[in-house]
Amino acid sequence: MWFGTCTMLLLMATVWVANTVGYLTSVRMALQNVMSPARLAVAAIGSLPAGSSATAEPDFTDSEVVELQNALLENELQRRQLLIENARLHNELRSTKRMAAIEAVSSQDLVDFVAVKAKILSHAGLSDSLREAFIDAGKAQGLQRSQLVVSGAGLVLDKGTDQGIAAGQKVAHGTAVVGRISKVSQWVGLVQPITAEDFSAAVQIVKLAPQGASYGAKGLLEGTGTGGCRVTAIPYTESVAVGDEVFSADIDGVQGPRLYYGRVVHAEFSAGGEWDVRVEPAFQADTLQEVAVVQQRLNTARTGVARQ
Amino acid sequence: MKTNFIWLLLLWFVLVLEQARVDLLLSQSLLMPVAVACLFWQRNGAGSVLAGIALTVHWLLQPVLAPIAGAVVLVLATMLIARGARQATWSPTVSRKSMNAWWVDPLFVLVVGLACHSIVSTEFNLQTAAPAFLSRLLIAIPALGLLLFASHAAEEFGWRKVSQM
């Protein structure tokens, strides 16, 4: 008997670890699916009114029965999604509590995020007059054309490699993401807006509820090329609703302050089992005068100590 | 083999019932007494495996902090069953203390298991755990009593062979 008990203890420990890591979501879904028919049957029996029996003639018409069955299945699907979401939030809460304890004894952050302010020179690429002016000024300093001008459509900023601007850095207006530096020269930088067709970034949906905000699904924000954005790669088990807010999941692959992308204006679960989520950006490009380029920098105080 | 199959069916049915009527049944209030009864009825490795799997599946479907309650139930039940088996061994030279009443050990395991589950599921908030524990006991004790009575009656009438470990 001890052998059986020890085996089960080992199984429990394995399941616990796997669940903590997040490997068991699909297993949980499979279990829910296996149990669904029996559970629906039990629920249906349990919901019969007092005094009636399973063999009693129903008072519903066929169409009403079909409607009720559909509603029951929809509720079941929703219940599963809520169950998984609940479990995930429990995990997040536990890890947050652990992290809070760790942060309490740690000192300074290794990586800081700073915002370099930049004025917008143009909303539609580098103008010819500026291009010529840059080339003339650069020739005097022995710089080549490729080091001076950037080609392409989008916002042109008055900051370049001289100020530490580099391709890929996020550009924000307040906390709202405007786009990403796509090309950079000595003195200017070109911004690819988040609505551009080639733009993509890791995002996380934040749901607003009366009891407070909570993190939702992670996905990939892509520009539509027509002034809007969409979020793809959201698992079918997650829930998304109109009005949810969209924040960055990380900054250039590094965890940092959460920047805001916009609000969900359309969320539909298609018959193919995928979410169609549309996002309205949080800024209007035409009205922008000044933006900030978000850069990550190593904490020199800490790296200096480490070298000694 | 037949007994194992019947217990498997019973545990599965209870698992489904708890999942279907979460509005009426607090988690583990029905599954745990059945798992404890299974352990004390079978008194062998098969009972441990069946009860362990049922408790693990339940934890997977309704995860709490950790499957501590299931582990506690399995270890405690195995310890008590092993101790009972040692005490039941007759020896002409050694005088042993008489065994507890037949219902004490399962009840003890159930109470400890439910207490653990209530505490863990409320994330160690004892103020919330206490009423939840009492509510679970109200369902679990009659269920366990019924199963233990059936087990004892089966032994008395000779319908069940008592095997030792």
Interface residues (C-beta under 8 A of the other chain):
Chain A: M1 W2 F3 G4 T5 T7 M8 L9 L11 M12 V15 W16 N19 L24 V27 R28 L31 Q32 M35 A38 R39 L40 V42 A43 G46 L83 A87 H90 R94
Chain B: L15 V16 L17 Q19 A20 R21 L24 R43 N44 G45 A46 G47 S48 V49 A51 G52 I53 L55 T56 V57 W59 L60 L61 Q62 P63 V64 L65 A66 P67 G70 A71 L74 V75 A77 T78 I81 A82 M165
